[in-house]
């Protein structure tokens, strides 16, 4: 099964994203920071599953979204990464894109906006 990995330190954000995604029929796996996300992605792959898309926040403790993108891209260059964050500064956006982010949605977001971005990234 191909999951959408949602990485955000806010349980409320993870829940609202998860509901929006699951309503569209996508299975969801949640992580609370970049370290947790990398660990869970590894577990999924070891169990014969995979990740169709990662959605990550930027500002998180332990490992932020920029560092997650950097680490994830060392082993997976092709899985899309959608950044979902309050960060809208052009420097952060540029840094994320240079490291391999596929898209950028600024919080607060509308579920229809998020689903539209997901559908563009998952073929």
N, C-alpha and C positions, 0 to 999 in steps of 0.2 A: 504494500500500500504506500502511496505517496502522500506524505503529510505536509501541511503548512505549519512551519515552526514560528511561533509568536514569542518574541523575546522582549519583555518589558518588566521593569521592577514594580510596576503598579498592578496589584491583583485586579483592580476595577477595570483598568484598560485591557488587561489580558482577557477578562471575562467578556467585555463588550465586543472586542475584536473577534473572540472565539464564537460568540453567538452569531454575529454577522456572517462569518465565514461558514460555520456549520449550516446555517440556513440556506446556503448556496450548494450544500452537499460536499464540501471539502472537509476531510478529517484534520483535526488540529492537535498539535502538541505544544505545550506551554513551557517556557523557561523564564526564570526571574532575572537573569543577567547573562552576559556573554559566555562566561565559564560554564554555567548551567546549560546554555544552548548548545555549545560545542559538545559537551558530555552527552546530552540527550540525542543529538544528531548521530554521534558515534554509536550509541546504543541502538538506535533505529536501524542503522546500516548493518550492524552486527546481527540483527534479528531478521535480515532480509528485506527490510523496508527501506524507504528513501524519503528525501525531502524534495518537494516540488517547488517550494518557495520559502524563503526566510523573511519574516517581517521583524525588524528590530528598531528599538528606541535608540537614541544616541546617549542621553544622560542616564547612566545606571552605575551603581556601585560595583566593585570588584573588577569587572571588565565592561567598559562602555561599548557602544555600538560601533564606533570607529575601529577599536581594537578587535572586536568580534569580526568585522568585515575583513580586516587585515589577516587574522588567523584563519578564518574560514576559507578565504581565497588561496591559501597555501595548499589546500588539499582538494578544493572544488572551485574550478574557474567558471563553471557554466550555470549552476543553479541561481536563479534570480534572487536578488536581495532588495526588498522594499524597505526603505527607511521611513518610519512613522514617528515623528518627533515634534517638539515645540521649536526646535532649532530651525530657523529659516534664513540665517545669515549665509551669504554667498560663499564665505570661506569654508564653512562646515559642509555645505552642499558640494562644493568643488572637491574637498578632501575626500568625502564619501564616494563621489563618482570616480575619482582617480583610483581609489582602492578597489572599486568594483561594484558599487551600489548601482542597481538597475533602475530605481525610481525613488521618488521622495514625496511623501504626503505630510503636510503640516497639521499638527493637532491645534485646536479641536477639528475633527473631521466628520463628515457625514458618511454613514455606512455605504451609501450608493457610490460615493467618491472612492472609498477603499475597495469595494468590490470591482469597480471599473478598472482601477489600477491593477488589481490581482488578475483580472481576466486578460488584460493586455500582456501580462508577464507570463502567464501559464497558457501554453498553447494546447 
